[in-house]
Amino acid sequence: QVQLVESGGGLVQPGGSLRLSCIASGSINSIYDMGWYRRAPGKQRELVAIHTARDSTHYADSVKDRFTISRDNAKKTVDLQMISLQPEDTAVYYCYANIKSEGSPTVNGYWGQGTQVTVSS
């Protein structure tokens, strides 16, 4: 069983910073793409940042200059450093990874439980 667990969410004032972390565990054979999505109230889930298996990164335009995604393959973690946070960044942030688990012939997508980020004065 594969599990993704996020941490690091919280309440910050506009202009503040947070660092989100996600760790994958379980019967993992290989991890491919890893990234972060978010869902704001009343809105659809959107991609925030992704770190591909080929070591490329992609960001949503709204966060490109403020967020940084990083990955540690040995530790099976992916982090999201967020600076200059604005109220529009308020959302539940979800870790996502494409993983081939042991005993499975296919790659499947996995989601973390989500961590709340609230930006408010």
SULDA-V926499 format. One line per field, one symbol per residue. phi: phi as a letter, one per 20 degrees, with the letter a starting at -180 (. if undefined). psi: psi as a letter, one per 20 degrees, with the letter a starting at -180 (. if undefined). burial: # if it has 16 or more other C-alpha atoms within 10 Angstrom, else .. Layout:
BEGIN
phi->???
psi->???
burial->???
END
This chain:
BEGIN
phi->.ecdcebofrdcegnecbceccceboedebddfcacdbcegmcffcfebcdefemdcbcfgfcgecdcecbcffelccdcedclfcgfefaeddecbeceefndecececcffncedcdbe
psi->ppqppqrirapqqpiaqqoqqppqrampgqpdqqaprqoqpjrqpqpgqqorhjkqqqqqhiihihqpqqqohhilqpqopprlqrhiiprpppqqqppoqpipirpqpqqriqppppoq.
burial->..#####.#..#.#..########...#..##########......######....#.#...#...#####....#####.##.##..#############........###.#######.
END
